[in-house]
Amino acid sequence: MKITVNTLLKQAHEGNKLTMLTCYDASFATLLDDAGVDMLLVGDSLGMVMNGTDSTLPVTLDEMAYHIRAVARGSRNALIVGDMPFGSYQESPQQAFASAAKLMQAGAHMVKLEGGAFMAETTRFLVERGVPVCAHIGLTPQFVNTFGGYRVQGKTDDAAERILADAHALADAGASLVLMECVPAALGKTITQSIAVPTIGIGAGVHTSGQVLVLYDVLGVYPGKKARFVKNFMTEAGSIPGAIKAYLAAVKAGTFPAEEHSF
């Protein structure tokens, strides 16, 4: 069954957990699609996991379009979400639309923007012009130099209130999804319960509408230190298809993330 924004909203309202994994090529797109992953995120994380950069910042719009085309060739049913890379949307809503149009023409069904309430105007501008948006709040990797590293966000009451306000502003602006990264589990639960659109968590606790992980992390391929919110599903599964199915089953059952993967 072809997954659409309406499908996601219906599943979330019925209490069915949503599943998302990053994907960067046609072969994995076919494998993930056949396994039943709801959403394939062609993430700017490709800079780090595929190209060896130390952040997502060097990734270009052309690189994103290239990988989206590859994923679109391999996927039949999953909803494809394309990351808007650094510098391709922050200048103005008009710049954002031009960049989003390029990614949609490459095969994306939705684009993802990083940033809080200040991105509400851009989100509304895109949605009104036919571009579904996934908002990304909490730890936003494109802000790594502002944050001084990859740090958990929303730990203080004031910071949590700001992130909650961000979620409301972006949902009200028309975002179809709100992705939360590296926020306390209690905050992830509060946001999920207080906005009308589905939430996707990565290091945001189990009480979100769904989960996302970098595919390479699920398969145990991570150079350097493993992040707390990551689980290697290859250890017990023993094969790539088995690891993917184990991840999907754990998300659907609400057993991943466990407390050990949350903040």
C-alpha positions as CSV (number, residue, x, y, z in Angstrom):
1,M,0.0,0.0,0.0
2,K,1.3,3.4,-1.0
3,I,2.0,5.5,2.1
4,T,0.8,9.1,2.1
5,V,0.6,11.9,4.6
6,N,-3.0,10.8,5.2
7,T,-1.9,7.3,5.8
8,L,0.5,8.4,8.5
9,L,-2.1,10.6,10.2
10,K,-4.6,7.8,10.2
11,Q,-2.1,5.2,11.6
12,A,-1.0,7.6,14.3
13,H,-4.5,8.4,15.4
14,E,-5.3,4.7,15.6
15,G,-2.3,4.2,17.9
16,N,-0.1,2.4,15.4
17,K,3.6,3.3,15.6
18,L,5.2,4.8,12.5
19,T,8.5,3.6,11.3
20,M,11.3,5.5,9.5
21,L,14.8,4.7,8.5
22,T,17.4,6.7,6.6
23,C,18.2,5.5,3.1
24,Y,20.6,6.7,0.5
25,D,20.5,4.3,-2.5
26,A,18.2,2.1,-4.6
27,S,19.3,-1.3,-3.3
28,F,18.5,-0.4,0.4
29,A,15.4,1.4,-0.7
30,T,14.0,-1.8,-2.2
31,L,15.0,-3.8,0.8
32,L,13.4,-1.4,3.3
33,D,10.3,-0.9,1.2
34,D,9.8,-4.7,0.9
35,A,10.2,-5.0,4.7
36,G,7.3,-2.5,5.2
37,V,9.1,0.7,6.4
38,D,6.6,3.5,6.4
39,M,9.1,6.3,5.6
40,L,12.5,6.5,4.0
41,L,14.5,9.5,5.1
42,V,17.1,10.6,2.6
43,G,19.0,12.5,5.3
44,D,21.9,14.9,5.1
45,S,23.4,12.4,7.5
46,L,24.8,10.9,4.3
47,G,27.6,13.4,4.6
48,M,28.8,11.7,7.8
49,V,27.9,8.1,7.2
50,M,28.7,7.9,3.5
51,N,31.1,10.7,2.7
52,G,33.1,10.8,6.0
53,T,32.5,14.5,6.9
54,D,32.4,15.5,10.5
55,S,29.0,17.2,10.3
56,T,26.1,17.5,7.9
57,L,27.0,21.0,6.9
58,P,29.0,20.3,3.7
59,V,26.2,18.4,2.0
60,T,24.8,20.2,-1.0
61,L,21.3,20.4,-2.6
62,D,22.6,18.6,-5.7
63,E,23.9,15.7,-3.6
64,M,20.6,15.4,-1.8
65,A,18.7,15.4,-5.2
66,Y,21.1,12.7,-6.5
67,H,20.4,10.3,-3.6
68,I,16.7,11.0,-3.6
69,R,16.5,10.0,-7.2
70,A,18.3,6.7,-6.4
71,V,16.0,6.0,-3.4
72,A,12.9,6.8,-5.5
73,R,14.0,4.3,-8.1
74,G,14.1,1.5,-5.5
75,S,11.0,2.3,-3.5
76,R,7.4,1.6,-4.4
77,N,5.3,2.2,-1.3
78,A,7.3,4.1,1.3
79,L,6.9,7.8,1.7
80,I,10.2,9.5,0.8
81,V,11.3,12.4,3.0
82,G,14.2,14.5,1.7
83,D,16.4,16.6,4.0
84,M,16.9,20.3,3.0
85,P,20.6,20.8,3.4
86,F,22.3,23.7,5.2
87,G,22.1,26.9,3.3
88,S,19.3,25.8,1.0
89,Y,16.3,27.2,2.9
90,Q,17.3,29.6,5.7
91,E,17.6,32.7,3.6
92,S,13.9,33.1,2.7
93,P,10.7,31.1,2.1
94,Q,11.2,31.7,-1.6
95,Q,14.7,30.1,-1.5
96,A,13.2,27.2,0.5
97,F,10.5,26.7,-2.1
98,A,13.0,26.6,-5.0
99,S,15.1,24.1,-3.1
100,A,12.1,22.0,-2.1
101,A,10.9,21.9,-5.7
102,K,14.2,20.4,-6.8
103,L,13.9,17.7,-4.2
104,M,10.3,17.0,-5.0
105,Q,11.1,16.8,-8.7
106,A,13.8,14.3,-7.8
107,G,11.3,12.0,-6.1
108,A,10.8,13.3,-2.5
109,H,7.2,13.3,-1.2
110,M,8.0,15.5,1.8
111,V,10.9,17.7,2.8
112,K,12.4,18.1,6.3
113,L,13.5,21.5,7.7
114,E,15.5,22.1,10.9
115,G,14.6,24.8,13.3
116,G,12.0,26.0,15.7
117,A,9.2,28.6,15.6
118,F,11.2,30.9,13.4
119,M,10.7,28.4,10.6
120,A,6.9,28.5,10.9
121,E,6.6,31.2,8.1
122,T,8.7,29.1,5.7
123,T,6.8,25.9,6.6
124,R,3.4,27.6,5.9
125,F,4.8,29.1,2.6
126,L,5.8,25.6,1.5
127,V,2.6,23.8,2.5
128,E,0.5,26.4,0.8
129,R,2.4,25.6,-2.4
130,G,2.0,21.9,-2.3
131,V,5.1,20.8,-0.4
132,P,4.5,18.6,2.7
133,V,6.9,19.5,5.5
134,C,8.5,17.5,8.3
135,A,9.7,19.9,11.0
136,H,12.8,19.0,13.0
137,I,13.3,20.3,16.5
138,G,15.4,19.7,19.6
139,L,18.9,18.8,18.6
140,T,19.2,20.1,15.1
141,P,22.5,18.9,13.6
142,Q,22.9,21.8,11.3
143,F,23.1,24.0,14.4
144,V,26.1,22.0,15.8
145,N,28.4,25.0,15.9
146,T,25.8,27.1,17.7
147,F,25.1,24.3,20.3
148,G,28.8,23.7,20.8
149,G,28.4,20.0,19.9
150,Y,25.8,17.3,19.7
151,R,24.0,17.9,23.1
152,V,20.7,16.9,24.5
153,Q,18.2,19.8,24.3
154,G,15.3,20.8,26.5
155,K,16.8,19.7,29.8
156,T,15.8,22.8,31.8
157,D,12.2,24.0,32.2
158,D,12.8,27.1,30.1
159,A,14.4,25.1,27.3
160,A,11.6,22.5,27.4
161,E,9.0,25.2,27.1
162,R,10.7,26.7,24.1
163,I,10.8,23.4,22.3
164,L,7.2,22.8,23.2
165,A,6.3,26.2,21.7
166,D,8.3,25.3,18.6
167,A,6.3,22.2,18.1
168,H,3.0,24.0,18.4
169,A,4.1,26.8,16.1
170,L,5.3,24.4,13.4
171,A,2.2,22.1,13.6
172,D,0.0,25.2,13.4
173,A,1.9,26.3,10.4
174,G,0.9,23.1,8.6
175,A,3.8,20.7,9.2
176,S,2.7,17.1,8.5
177,L,5.2,15.6,11.0
178,V,7.3,16.9,13.9
179,L,10.6,15.1,14.4
180,M,12.3,15.5,17.8
181,E,15.9,14.6,18.3
182,C,17.7,14.2,21.6
183,V,15.2,15.6,24.0
184,P,14.1,14.1,27.4
185,A,11.5,11.3,27.1
186,A,9.0,13.3,29.2
187,L,9.2,16.2,26.8
188,G,8.8,13.9,23.8
189,K,5.6,12.5,25.4
190,T,4.2,16.0,26.3
191,I,4.7,17.3,22.8
192,T,3.2,14.1,21.2
193,Q,0.1,14.5,23.4
194,S,-0.3,18.2,22.8
195,I,-0.1,18.6,19.0
196,A,-2.5,17.3,16.3
197,V,0.2,15.9,14.0
198,P,2.3,12.8,14.4
199,T,5.7,13.0,16.0
200,I,8.8,11.0,15.1
201,G,11.5,10.5,17.8
202,I,15.2,9.8,17.7
203,G,16.5,9.9,21.3
204,A,13.1,11.3,22.3
205,G,11.7,8.4,24.3
206,V,9.1,5.7,23.4
207,H,6.0,7.8,23.7
208,T,6.2,9.4,20.2
209,S,4.1,8.5,17.3
210,G,7.0,6.8,15.6
211,Q,10.8,6.3,15.5
212,V,13.7,6.9,13.2
213,L,17.2,5.7,13.2
214,V,20.1,5.9,10.8
215,L,20.1,2.7,8.9
216,Y,23.8,2.2,9.4
217,D,23.4,2.4,13.2
218,V,20.7,-0.3,13.1
219,L,23.2,-2.5,11.2
220,G,26.0,-1.8,13.7
221,V,28.0,0.2,11.3
222,Y,29.1,3.3,13.2
223,P,32.7,4.5,13.3
224,G,33.6,6.1,16.7
225,K,31.4,6.2,19.8
226,K,27.8,4.9,19.6
227,A,25.1,7.4,20.5
228,R,23.0,6.5,23.5
229,F,19.8,6.4,21.4
230,V,21.2,3.8,19.0
231,K,20.6,0.1,19.1
232,N,22.5,-2.5,17.0
233,F,19.8,-4.8,15.8
234,M,22.4,-6.9,13.9
235,T,23.8,-8.5,17.0
236,E,20.9,-10.8,17.5
237,A,19.3,-10.8,14.1
238,G,22.4,-11.9,12.3
239,S,21.4,-10.6,8.8
240,I,20.5,-7.3,7.3
241,P,16.9,-8.2,6.5
242,G,16.6,-9.7,10.0
243,A,17.9,-6.6,11.7
244,I,15.5,-4.4,9.7
245,K,12.6,-6.6,10.6
246,A,13.7,-6.7,14.3
247,Y,13.8,-2.9,14.3
248,L,10.3,-2.6,12.8
249,A,8.9,-5.1,15.2
250,A,10.4,-3.4,18.3
251,V,9.1,0.0,17.2
252,K,5.6,-1.3,16.5
253,A,5.6,-3.2,19.8
254,G,6.8,-0.1,21.7
255,T,9.8,-1.9,23.1
256,F,12.3,0.4,21.3
257,P,13.5,2.7,22.5
258,A,14.0,1.3,26.0
259,E,14.9,3.4,28.9
260,E,18.6,2.8,28.3
261,H,18.2,4.6,24.9
262,S,16.4,7.6,26.3
263,F,17.3,10.8,28.2
